[in-house]
Each structure stands twice: as structure tokens, then as C-alpha cells.
């Protein structure tokens, strides 16, 4: 007698063959968020040629609303999509949930693709049960974006920005004095990058072995110290990320740099600063820091109605080089698929960045990013750390005390 796994594989294969043989069209529901939803939409003409009998219905919400909705749907076991997009910031929570298919098991057998992706991208979606909860779609090599025209006006070279974190802050003071422009939108950006930089393979951002909370360690002390130095120097615009005021800083040429994942280039060119074409450049992060900031994944809920077709579509989005490169071209989502990294497209000059070959830098950074352990409590720790940073920046709380308080509260909130 065949095992249940073999029976499931045979059933799924039969479903796909049936669809391809001209059965009634299947409608596949894909739940996503901006701008990842646009990458899906852009891929549909090619998908429709390959699978005309599998139609795609997009459901898109803003990123936080999307993940809250998916959390609720998984808990209830109803109103679930066939394909679920997951942002890097939430992958730990969803990977540990028991509501997603293990893509390493039959009939998916995603392990055959492991060598085609950066080691860290598969590791991020692997749960404590050694199951793969989602396939990586794109990654976020850490990048420094800066306004070359503003730096030229202030007599600041790229090397002044990248040699060290302290040099970056000193350059910010020089820029502010010469132009009145803020170096960065928010001091917390320094913290966000530094806590992710130069981790050891397998080290978590907030948690270590056996759930040990790491937020009172040297990495966080440095991150908070740099953020505080930026605030004291008056070089940040004191805005909250993703707000209208924050966006206006870029649109009105009031902010000169941003540290983020390479995907931020798309936001600059198409949303935040479309009129600043040729003025922005990209560079490595200060002090030789190597960091991953962001990335996206696709998962299949265990109670999805169309698992066979869902897996076909996920493979199409993640293992098809042309689709991956189209996402890079359309929304600046840097491919997770290593085969796309070797494509000549990576050497193309980017007009928005003054002809700079920005994707070469992202590729070089991607090759050096460490494996980062994710944890289902990462969002909890992130919120607590952000609150304590605000206490430091706004109320002048002692950094050491703030981090000790953050550690204590995290330990209470996540008792395992």
C-alpha cells in the first residue's frame, strides 16, 4: 500500500494534469502587499501563456494589515489564500506557525532548489522543526543611498561616508552646516542597520541559543550610541518611517542619505524622489558593514484549496530567472535566485543613479551576508527595542539602562 505522502503526491500531480488537460479553469488566490503585489501582476502575461487554465486573483493589503489578516486567517483556519506572501520581518512568526505546508516534504520537495539560493535565504524560512515554511523570492542586501549633488556641494566624498560610522556622522555635521540638509530621516535608521550588521553565521538579531536575549550586548550598545550621536549632532530629520512627513523629506530634497535594503532604490525612483533622477548614488554601508535588510517569501497555507497550482505558481515566481529579473527591473526586488545574479543584466548602468551599475554592488553584498537566525518573537523584541531607543533619544535615558530594561521586558513577554 502506498504511504499517505505518496498518495498526496499522486493526487496533486493528477490535479495539475487535469488542469492542463482542459478542465474548468482554477482560480488561484494570491495574498500579497505593495510593492511585491506589482511583481506578481507584472509576471501574469508570462504565467498565462504557460498555464492558461490557472487564473490568478490578487488580494493586496498594506504590509502590516496583510500580515495581521494572514495571522487571523491561519488561526481560524478559514478565508485563506492559496499563496501567501511573507515579508522578512514576519517570517519567524509564520515559519513557526503550524498552518503552513512544509515545502521540503513531498509532493513539493523544495530541497532540490536549495543550492540555487543563498544559504541564508533558505535558513530564514526554516523552522525549529527543520521544515521549510516558504520559498525565498527576493533579498535585501544592505546599501547606503546618498545624494551626490548635495555631498559635492558640501565637499564630502563617498569615502567620507563609508570609511566608518563615526565618519558618517561627522560628514552629516559638515553637510548640515553647508546646506541645511539633514543627513538621514531618522536616527533609528542607524540602529536598524547596525544591529543587523556583521552577525556570525547562525546568530540571531535579537535572540541567541536557547532563546537567550541579546539586546544588552555590544552590538546594541553601539547601535544605540550611534543613533544618539546622530540626534545630538542634529543631523536627523526626526521623522517616523513611512509617514507622509518622512516621504516629504525625500521629495523636497531635505534628506541626503538612507540606509536600507537594495530594494529601496525602487521607492526612490518611482515614489519618493522621481524628480531627483541622476542625483542619487549607492555605496557600501559605513565601516565595511555587511547586512541583510528585508526580503520576501511565498508560502502555502495547509488549508489552501489549490495546493498543486499554488506550488506551480511559487516555483514560477522564485525559480524562473526571467521572472526574478523582471521583478528586479520593475520593483527593484533583488533576486533570491543565484542564477539571476550571473545574468548580464546585473552589469547594466542605471540612469536614475547617474549611470552607476548599482546591481553589481548589491550582488557583491549579497554574496557576503551571513546566515541570520530568525525567531517568532523577533517582532516583539523589535517593538520593545524601538520603544527604549525612543526613551534614549527623546528623554535622554541612559543607554545601558535602556537596553537592560529592554532585555528584561523581552524576557517577560516571551517566556518559552
Buried (B, 14 or more C-beta within 10 A) or exposed (E): EEEEEEEBBEEBEEBBEBBBEEEEEBEBBBBBBEBBBBBBBBBEEBBEEEBEBBBBEBBBBEBEEBBEBBBEBBEEEEBBBBBBBBBBBBBBBBBBBEBBBBBBBBBBEBEEBEEBBBEBBBBBBBBEEEBBBBBBBBBBBBBBBBBBBBBEBBEBEBEBBBBBBEBBBBBBBBBBEBBEBBBBBBBBBBBBBBBBBBBEEEBBBBBBEEBEBBBBBEBBBBBBBBBBBBBEBBBBBBBEEEEEEBBBBBBEBBBBBBBBBBBBBBBBBBEBBEEBEBBBBBBBBBBEBBBBBBBBBBBBBBBBBBBBBBBBBBBBBBBBBEBBBBBBBBBBBBBBBBBBBEBEBBEBEBEBBBEBBBBBBBBEBBEEBBBBBBBBBBBBBBEBBBEBBBBBBEEEBEBEEBBBBBBBBBBEEBEE
